């Protein structure tokens, strides 16, 4: 099962919207997501890119918390 299926809709939409603008980045992120079984299997680059799709708020400014929030956890 791909982590892409677990991703929250807001992040999915932003990721797919960037497909045409940043095709190489998108391909690398998708390859990494499809190979990962657990969130901890993601590369640091992919994790940072996914976290960038979430807005920074006072209640979730921790990188790890934000990364798990990308996948609805």
Jmol script that loads the backbone (N, CA, C; Angstrom):
load data "model"
ATOM      1  N   UNK A   1       0.844  -1.180   0.000  1.00  0.00           N
ATOM      2  CA  UNK A   1       0.000   0.000   0.000  1.00  0.00           C
ATOM      3  C   UNK A   1       0.887   1.240   0.000  1.00  0.00           C
ATOM      4  N   UNK A   2       0.555   2.181  -0.807  1.00  0.00           N
ATOM      5  CA  UNK A   2       1.328   3.401  -0.946  1.00  0.00           C
ATOM      6  C   UNK A   2       0.935   4.419   0.130  1.00  0.00           C
ATOM      7  N   UNK A   3       1.925   5.147   0.601  1.00  0.00           N
ATOM      8  CA  UNK A   3       1.644   6.232   1.548  1.00  0.00           C
ATOM      9  C   UNK A   3       0.818   7.334   0.888  1.00  0.00           C
ATOM     10  N   UNK A   4       0.852   7.389  -0.435  1.00  0.00           N
ATOM     11  CA  UNK A   4       0.068   8.397  -1.153  1.00  0.00           C
ATOM     12  C   UNK A   4      -1.417   8.263  -0.821  1.00  0.00           C
ATOM     13  N   UNK A   5      -1.887   7.045  -0.657  1.00  0.00           N
ATOM     14  CA  UNK A   5      -3.302   6.813  -0.336  1.00  0.00           C
ATOM     15  C   UNK A   5      -3.666   7.314   1.054  1.00  0.00           C
ATOM     16  N   UNK A   6      -2.681   7.402   1.943  1.00  0.00           N
ATOM     17  CA  UNK A   6      -2.924   7.859   3.306  1.00  0.00           C
ATOM     18  C   UNK A   6      -2.801   9.378   3.452  1.00  0.00           C
ATOM     19  N   UNK A   7      -2.289  10.030   2.441  1.00  0.00           N
ATOM     20  CA  UNK A   7      -2.056  11.469   2.493  1.00  0.00           C
ATOM     21  C   UNK A   7      -3.372  12.239   2.556  1.00  0.00           C
ATOM     22  N   UNK A   8      -3.382  13.324   3.328  1.00  0.00           N
ATOM     23  CA  UNK A   8      -4.597  14.125   3.431  1.00  0.00           C
ATOM     24  C   UNK A   8      -4.865  14.819   2.088  1.00  0.00           C
ATOM     25  N   UNK A   9      -6.126  15.058   1.756  1.00  0.00           N
ATOM     26  CA  UNK A   9      -6.484  15.617   0.448  1.00  0.00           C
ATOM     27  C   UNK A   9      -5.819  16.961   0.130  1.00  0.00           C
ATOM     28  N   UNK A  10      -5.658  17.823   1.118  1.00  0.00           N
ATOM     29  CA  UNK A  10      -5.067  19.142   0.875  1.00  0.00           C
ATOM     30  C   UNK A  10      -3.647  19.016   0.341  1.00  0.00           C
ATOM     31  N   UNK A  11      -2.872  18.104   0.911  1.00  0.00           N
ATOM     32  CA  UNK A  11      -1.490  17.907   0.480  1.00  0.00           C
ATOM     33  C   UNK A  11      -1.455  17.214  -0.878  1.00  0.00           C
ATOM     34  N   UNK A  12      -2.333  16.245  -1.088  1.00  0.00           N
ATOM     35  CA  UNK A  12      -2.405  15.565  -2.387  1.00  0.00           C
ATOM     36  C   UNK A  12      -2.653  16.569  -3.506  1.00  0.00           C
ATOM     37  N   UNK A  13      -3.609  17.460  -3.287  1.00  0.00           N
ATOM     38  CA  UNK A  13      -3.961  18.445  -4.312  1.00  0.00           C
ATOM     39  C   UNK A  13      -2.776  19.349  -4.638  1.00  0.00           C
ATOM     40  N   UNK A  14      -2.077  19.813  -3.617  1.00  0.00           N
ATOM     41  CA  UNK A  14      -0.929  20.694  -3.843  1.00  0.00           C
ATOM     42  C   UNK A  14       0.207  19.952  -4.534  1.00  0.00           C
ATOM     43  N   UNK A  15       0.417  18.712  -4.150  1.00  0.00           N
ATOM     44  CA  UNK A  15       1.460  17.906  -4.772  1.00  0.00           C
ATOM     45  C   UNK A  15       1.144  17.668  -6.247  1.00  0.00           C
ATOM     46  N   UNK A  16      -0.079  17.306  -6.548  1.00  0.00           N
ATOM     47  CA  UNK A  16      -0.469  17.051  -7.934  1.00  0.00           C
ATOM     48  C   UNK A  16      -0.480  18.334  -8.760  1.00  0.00           C
ATOM     49  N   UNK A  17      -0.794  19.455  -8.128  1.00  0.00           N
ATOM     50  CA  UNK A  17      -0.784  20.742  -8.833  1.00  0.00           C
ATOM     51  C   UNK A  17       0.633  21.141  -9.238  1.00  0.00           C
ATOM     52  N   UNK A  18       1.633  20.712  -8.491  1.00  0.00           N
ATOM     53  CA  UNK A  18       3.027  21.035  -8.798  1.00  0.00           C
ATOM     54  C   UNK A  18       3.640  20.094  -9.840  1.00  0.00           C
ATOM     55  N   UNK A  19       2.885  19.111 -10.273  1.00  0.00           N
ATOM     56  CA  UNK A  19       3.410  18.105 -11.204  1.00  0.00           C
ATOM     57  C   UNK A  19       3.937  18.736 -12.495  1.00  0.00           C
ATOM     58  N   UNK A  20       3.198  19.649 -13.078  1.00  0.00           N
ATOM     59  CA  UNK A  20       3.612  20.277 -14.334  1.00  0.00           C
ATOM     60  C   UNK A  20       4.700  21.331 -14.122  1.00  0.00           C
ATOM     61  N   UNK A  21       4.621  22.031 -13.019  1.00  0.00           N
ATOM     62  CA  UNK A  21       5.577  23.108 -12.752  1.00  0.00           C
ATOM     63  C   UNK A  21       6.948  22.553 -12.364  1.00  0.00           C
ATOM     64  N   UNK A  22       6.970  21.474 -11.582  1.00  0.00           N
ATOM     65  CA  UNK A  22       8.208  20.865 -11.108  1.00  0.00           C
ATOM     66  C   UNK A  22       8.184  19.353 -11.375  1.00  0.00           C
ATOM     67  N   UNK A  23       8.278  18.939 -12.638  1.00  0.00           N
ATOM     68  CA  UNK A  23       8.123  17.505 -12.954  1.00  0.00           C
ATOM     69  C   UNK A  23       9.183  16.607 -12.316  1.00  0.00           C
ATOM     70  N   UNK A  24      10.422  17.030 -12.281  1.00  0.00           N
ATOM     71  CA  UNK A  24      11.471  16.183 -11.701  1.00  0.00           C
ATOM     72  C   UNK A  24      11.297  16.039 -10.194  1.00  0.00           C
ATOM     73  N   UNK A  25      10.982  17.131  -9.530  1.00  0.00           N
ATOM     74  CA  UNK A  25      10.743  17.091  -8.081  1.00  0.00           C
ATOM     75  C   UNK A  25       9.553  16.191  -7.785  1.00  0.00           C
ATOM     76  N   UNK A  26       8.481  16.358  -8.543  1.00  0.00           N
ATOM     77  CA  UNK A  26       7.269  15.560  -8.348  1.00  0.00           C
ATOM     78  C   UNK A  26       7.567  14.074  -8.536  1.00  0.00           C
ATOM     79  N   UNK A  27       8.310  13.752  -9.573  1.00  0.00           N
ATOM     80  CA  UNK A  27       8.642  12.349  -9.842  1.00  0.00           C
ATOM     81  C   UNK A  27       9.463  11.748  -8.696  1.00  0.00           C
ATOM     82  N   UNK A  28      10.423  12.508  -8.182  1.00  0.00           N
ATOM     83  CA  UNK A  28      11.241  12.022  -7.069  1.00  0.00           C
ATOM     84  C   UNK A  28      10.425  11.811  -5.805  1.00  0.00           C
ATOM     85  N   UNK A  29       9.537  12.738  -5.516  1.00  0.00           N
ATOM     86  CA  UNK A  29       8.675  12.620  -4.333  1.00  0.00           C
ATOM     87  C   UNK A  29       7.763  11.400  -4.473  1.00  0.00           C
ATOM     88  N   UNK A  30       7.145  11.244  -5.637  1.00  0.00           N
ATOM     89  CA  UNK A  30       6.232  10.122  -5.845  1.00  0.00           C
ATOM     90  C   UNK A  30       6.964   8.779  -5.791  1.00  0.00           C
ATOM     91  N   UNK A  31       8.165   8.714  -6.352  1.00  0.00           N
ATOM     92  CA  UNK A  31       8.944   7.469  -6.277  1.00  0.00           C
ATOM     93  C   UNK A  31       9.225   7.111  -4.822  1.00  0.00           C
ATOM     94  N   UNK A  32       9.630   8.107  -4.048  1.00  0.00           N
ATOM     95  CA  UNK A  32       9.951   7.881  -2.648  1.00  0.00           C
ATOM     96  C   UNK A  32       8.705   7.457  -1.858  1.00  0.00           C
ATOM     97  N   UNK A  33       7.588   8.121  -2.104  1.00  0.00           N
ATOM     98  CA  UNK A  33       6.334   7.792  -1.413  1.00  0.00           C
ATOM     99  C   UNK A  33       5.884   6.365  -1.761  1.00  0.00           C
ATOM    100  N   UNK A  34       5.997   6.005  -3.030  1.00  0.00           N
ATOM    101  CA  UNK A  34       5.549   4.677  -3.461  1.00  0.00           C
ATOM    102  C   UNK A  34       6.442   3.553  -2.949  1.00  0.00           C
ATOM    103  N   UNK A  35       7.708   3.840  -2.698  1.00  0.00           N
ATOM    104  CA  UNK A  35       8.632   2.827  -2.176  1.00  0.00           C
ATOM    105  C   UNK A  35       8.525   2.683  -0.657  1.00  0.00           C
ATOM    106  N   UNK A  36       8.090   3.732   0.016  1.00  0.00           N
ATOM    107  CA  UNK A  36       8.048   3.735   1.481  1.00  0.00           C
ATOM    108  C   UNK A  36       6.877   2.903   1.996  1.00  0.00           C
ATOM    109  N   UNK A  37       7.142   2.183   3.061  1.00  0.00           N
ATOM    110  CA  UNK A  37       6.083   1.424   3.734  1.00  0.00           C
ATOM    111  C   UNK A  37       5.600   2.213   4.948  1.00  0.00           C
ATOM    112  N   UNK A  38       6.547   2.823   5.644  1.00  0.00           N
ATOM    113  CA  UNK A  38       6.249   3.648   6.820  1.00  0.00           C
ATOM    114  C   UNK A  38       6.692   5.080   6.564  1.00  0.00           C
ATOM    115  N   UNK A  39       6.154   6.013   7.308  1.00  0.00           N
ATOM    116  CA  UNK A  39       6.554   7.412   7.173  1.00  0.00           C
ATOM    117  C   UNK A  39       8.053   7.557   7.409  1.00  0.00           C
ATOM    118  N   UNK A  40       8.590   6.779   8.309  1.00  0.00           N
ATOM    119  CA  UNK A  40      10.024   6.852   8.611  1.00  0.00           C
ATOM    120  C   UNK A  40      10.904   6.356   7.466  1.00  0.00           C
ATOM    121  N   UNK A  41      10.317   5.719   6.453  1.00  0.00           N
ATOM    122  CA  UNK A  41      11.069   5.258   5.284  1.00  0.00           C
ATOM    123  C   UNK A  41      11.321   6.370   4.266  1.00  0.00           C
ATOM    124  N   UNK A  42      10.639   7.493   4.403  1.00  0.00           N
ATOM    125  CA  UNK A  42      10.805   8.602   3.464  1.00  0.00           C
ATOM    126  C   UNK A  42      12.169   9.247   3.620  1.00  0.00           C
ATOM    127  N   UNK A  43      12.705   9.728   2.510  1.00  0.00           N
ATOM    128  CA  UNK A  43      13.973  10.451   2.582  1.00  0.00           C
ATOM    129  C   UNK A  43      13.719  11.805   3.239  1.00  0.00           C
ATOM    130  N   UNK A  44      14.770  12.398   3.742  1.00  0.00           N
ATOM    131  CA  UNK A  44      14.655  13.717   4.377  1.00  0.00           C
ATOM    132  C   UNK A  44      14.167  14.739   3.363  1.00  0.00           C
ATOM    133  N   UNK A  45      14.659  14.674   2.131  1.00  0.00           N
ATOM    134  CA  UNK A  45      14.225  15.626   1.102  1.00  0.00           C
ATOM    135  C   UNK A  45      12.729  15.529   0.832  1.00  0.00           C
ATOM    136  N   UNK A  46      12.230  14.312   0.717  1.00  0.00           N
ATOM    137  CA  UNK A  46      10.797  14.118   0.482  1.00  0.00           C
ATOM    138  C   UNK A  46       9.985  14.589   1.675  1.00  0.00           C
ATOM    139  N   UNK A  47      10.426  14.246   2.872  1.00  0.00           N
ATOM    140  CA  UNK A  47       9.714  14.662   4.080  1.00  0.00           C
ATOM    141  C   UNK A  47       9.639  16.181   4.169  1.00  0.00           C
ATOM    142  N   UNK A  48      10.746  16.846   3.881  1.00  0.00           N
ATOM    143  CA  UNK A  48      10.762  18.316   3.932  1.00  0.00           C
ATOM    144  C   UNK A  48       9.840  18.908   2.876  1.00  0.00           C
ATOM    145  N   UNK A  49       9.830  18.327   1.684  1.00  0.00           N
ATOM    146  CA  UNK A  49       8.959  18.823   0.622  1.00  0.00           C
ATOM    147  C   UNK A  49       7.491  18.672   1.001  1.00  0.00           C
ATOM    148  N   UNK A  50       7.125  17.535   1.586  1.00  0.00           N
ATOM    149  CA  UNK A  50       5.736  17.309   1.976  1.00  0.00           C
ATOM    150  C   UNK A  50       5.309  18.244   3.101  1.00  0.00           C
ATOM    151  N   UNK A  51       6.183  18.456   4.061  1.00  0.00           N
ATOM    152  CA  UNK A  51       5.864  19.348   5.185  1.00  0.00           C
ATOM    153  C   UNK A  51       5.657  20.777   4.687  1.00  0.00           C
ATOM    154  N   UNK A  52       6.361  21.152   3.626  1.00  0.00           N
ATOM    155  CA  UNK A  52       6.201  22.503   3.064  1.00  0.00           C
ATOM    156  C   UNK A  52       4.798  22.746   2.520  1.00  0.00           C
ATOM    157  N   UNK A  53       4.064  21.691   2.216  1.00  0.00           N
ATOM    158  CA  UNK A  53       2.697  21.856   1.715  1.00  0.00           C
ATOM    159  C   UNK A  53       1.696  22.175   2.824  1.00  0.00           C
ATOM    160  N   UNK A  54       2.083  22.019   4.084  1.00  0.00           N
ATOM    161  CA  UNK A  54       1.199  22.344   5.200  1.00  0.00           C
ATOM    162  C   UNK A  54       1.469  23.767   5.689  1.00  0.00           C
ATOM    163  N   UNK A  55       0.433  24.485   6.087  1.00  0.00           N
ATOM    164  CA  UNK A  55       0.668  25.817   6.669  1.00  0.00           C
ATOM    165  C   UNK A  55       1.238  25.679   8.078  1.00  0.00           C
ATOM    166  N   UNK A  56       2.138  26.575   8.436  1.00  0.00           N
ATOM    167  CA  UNK A  56       2.735  26.568   9.765  1.00  0.00           C
ATOM    168  C   UNK A  56       1.776  27.256  10.735  1.00  0.00           C
ATOM    169  N   UNK A  57       1.417  26.551  11.789  1.00  0.00           N
ATOM    170  CA  UNK A  57       0.567  27.129  12.826  1.00  0.00           C
ATOM    171  C   UNK A  57       1.261  26.959  14.165  1.00  0.00           C
ATOM    172  N   UNK A  58       0.815  27.689  15.135  1.00  0.00           N
ATOM    173  CA  UNK A  58       1.422  27.626  16.466  1.00  0.00           C
ATOM    174  C   UNK A  58       1.295  26.236  17.093  1.00  0.00           C
ATOM    175  N   UNK A  59       0.219  25.548  16.808  1.00  0.00           N
ATOM    176  CA  UNK A  59      -0.027  24.266  17.459  1.00  0.00           C
ATOM    177  C   UNK A  59       0.723  23.093  16.823  1.00  0.00           C
ATOM    178  N   UNK A  60       1.243  23.270  15.617  1.00  0.00           N
ATOM    179  CA  UNK A  60       1.920  22.137  14.980  1.00  0.00           C
ATOM    180  C   UNK A  60       3.216  22.566  14.290  1.00  0.00           C
ATOM    181  N   UNK A  61       4.068  23.269  15.007  1.00  0.00           N
ATOM    182  CA  UNK A  61       5.282  23.748  14.373  1.00  0.00           C
ATOM    183  C   UNK A  61       6.446  22.767  14.447  1.00  0.00           C
ATOM    184  N   UNK A  62       6.298  21.636  15.078  1.00  0.00           N
ATOM    185  CA  UNK A  62       7.324  20.602  15.119  1.00  0.00           C
ATOM    186  C   UNK A  62       7.360  19.880  13.772  1.00  0.00           C
ATOM    187  N   UNK A  63       8.565  19.665  13.251  1.00  0.00           N
ATOM    188  CA  UNK A  63       8.716  18.998  11.953  1.00  0.00           C
ATOM    189  C   UNK A  63       8.083  17.610  11.959  1.00  0.00           C
ATOM    190  N   UNK A  64       8.341  16.842  12.990  1.00  0.00           N
ATOM    191  CA  UNK A  64       7.833  15.468  13.051  1.00  0.00           C
ATOM    192  C   UNK A  64       6.308  15.465  13.137  1.00  0.00           C
ATOM    193  N   UNK A  65       5.746  16.338  13.945  1.00  0.00           N
ATOM    194  CA  UNK A  65       4.288  16.429  14.072  1.00  0.00           C
ATOM    195  C   UNK A  65       3.681  16.809  12.725  1.00  0.00           C
ATOM    196  N   UNK A  66       4.292  17.779  12.054  1.00  0.00           N
ATOM    197  CA  UNK A  66       3.776  18.211  10.754  1.00  0.00           C
ATOM    198  C   UNK A  66       3.876  17.096   9.716  1.00  0.00           C
ATOM    199  N   UNK A  67       4.980  16.325   9.738  1.00  0.00           N
ATOM    200  CA  UNK A  67       5.141  15.228   8.783  1.00  0.00           C
ATOM    201  C   UNK A  67       4.044  14.185   8.983  1.00  0.00           C
ATOM    202  N   UNK A  68       3.768  13.813  10.199  1.00  0.00           N
ATOM    203  CA  UNK A  68       2.695  12.837  10.441  1.00  0.00           C
ATOM    204  C   UNK A  68       1.327  13.410  10.117  1.00  0.00           C
ATOM    205  N   UNK A  69       1.171  14.719  10.255  1.00  0.00           N
ATOM    206  CA  UNK A  69      -0.102  15.355   9.911  1.00  0.00           C
ATOM    207  C   UNK A  69      -0.360  15.264   8.393  1.00  0.00           C
ATOM    208  N   UNK A  70       0.692  15.269   7.582  1.00  0.00           N
ATOM    209  CA  UNK A  70       0.552  15.100   6.130  1.00  0.00           C
ATOM    210  C   UNK A  70      -0.201  13.809   5.820  1.00  0.00           C
ATOM    211  N   UNK A  71       0.006  12.794   6.643  1.00  0.00           N
ATOM    212  CA  UNK A  71      -0.630  11.488   6.425  1.00  0.00           C
ATOM    213  C   UNK A  71      -1.803  11.255   7.364  1.00  0.00           C
ATOM    214  N   UNK A  72      -2.342  12.320   7.937  1.00  0.00           N
ATOM    215  CA  UNK A  72      -3.547  12.217   8.755  1.00  0.00           C
ATOM    216  C   UNK A  72      -3.345  11.529  10.079  1.00  0.00           C
ATOM    217  N   UNK A  73      -2.140  11.529  10.584  1.00  0.00           N
ATOM    218  CA  UNK A  73      -1.856  10.849  11.860  1.00  0.00           C
ATOM    219  C   UNK A  73      -1.591  11.867  12.948  1.00  0.00           C
TER     220      UNK A  73
END
end "model"
wireframe off; spacefill off
backbone 0.3
color backbone group
